[in-house]
């Protein structure tokens, strides 16, 4: 498995238009695997977020697995933030990467 820095991983994520898979450590110290994608705007209200996720090393994505579980009226609840400081792995376009989290994300 190839290794990327957090910055390289974010660039790779932003360059893809496909669904990708990440694993990261959540606030409660559990490991989470998520199939997600960027640039989904269908279920937003157009106002944006009350804060800038990048200021907190977060990346807002749309959780595809969660969206499948929800009724159409609740699909807006499938948006999630990935903590880039605790990103562990990334799989994009069929290629898997281990993330070197010892390198600063900013």
C-alpha positions in Angstrom: 0.0 0.0 0.0 1.4 3.4 -1.0 1.7 6.2 1.6 0.4 9.7 1.2 0.6 12.8 3.4 -2.7 14.3 4.5 -2.2 17.2 2.1 -1.6 14.8 -0.8 -4.7 12.8 0.2 -6.9 15.9 0.3 -5.6 16.9 -3.2 -6.3 13.4 -4.5 -9.9 13.5 -3.1 -10.6 16.9 -4.5 -9.3 15.8 -8.0 -11.6 12.9 -8.2 -15.2 13.1 -9.2 -15.9 9.5 -8.0 -17.0 7.9 -4.8 -14.1 7.2 -2.5 -13.6 5.4 0.8 -11.8 6.7 3.9 -11.1 5.5 7.3 -10.5 7.9 10.2 -10.8 8.1 13.9 -13.9 9.8 15.2 -14.2 12.2 18.2 -15.1 9.2 20.4 -11.8 7.4 19.3 -13.6 4.8 17.3 -12.6 4.0 13.8 -15.0 4.8 11.0 -15.0 3.7 7.4 -17.1 5.8 5.0 -18.0 5.7 1.3 -18.5 9.2 0.3 -18.2 11.9 -2.4 -17.6 15.6 -2.6 -19.6 18.3 -4.4 -23.1 17.0 -3.6 -25.4 20.0 -3.3 -28.8 18.5 -4.0 -30.0 18.3 -0.4 -28.7 21.6 0.9 -30.6 24.8 1.7 -28.1 27.1 -0.1 -27.0 28.9 3.0 -23.8 27.0 3.6 -22.3 26.1 6.9 -22.1 28.3 9.9 -18.3 27.8 10.1 -15.5 27.0 7.7 -14.6 23.3 8.1 -11.1 23.8 6.8 -10.4 26.0 9.8 -10.7 22.8 11.9 -9.0 20.4 9.5 -12.4 19.0 8.5 -13.6 18.0 5.0 -17.3 18.0 4.4 -18.5 15.0 2.3 -21.7 13.2 1.5 -21.9 9.7 3.1 -23.3 7.4 0.4 -24.1 4.5 2.7 -26.0 6.7 5.1 -27.9 8.3 2.3 -29.2 4.9 1.1 -30.7 4.3 4.6 -32.6 7.6 4.7 -35.9 8.6 3.3 -35.8 11.3 0.5 -37.0 13.9 3.0 -34.0 13.2 5.3 -31.2 12.8 2.8 -29.7 16.1 3.9 -28.7 14.3 7.1 -26.1 12.3 5.2 -23.5 15.1 5.2 -20.5 14.3 7.4 -17.2 15.8 8.2 -13.9 13.8 7.9 -11.3 14.8 10.5 -8.2 15.2 8.4 -5.9 15.0 11.5 -7.0 11.4 12.1 -7.3 10.2 8.5 -5.9 6.6 8.3 -6.6 5.3 4.8 -8.0 6.4 1.5 -9.2 4.3 -1.5 -9.9 6.2 -4.7 -10.2 4.9 -8.2 -9.4 1.4 -7.0 -6.1 2.4 -5.5 -5.5 2.3 -1.7 -3.3 4.6 0.3 -2.1 4.7 3.9 -2.1 8.2 5.3 1.0 9.5 7.1 -0.7 11.6 9.9 2.6 12.7 11.4 2.7 15.4 8.7 0.7 18.5 9.4 -2.5 18.9 7.3 -2.0 22.7 7.0 
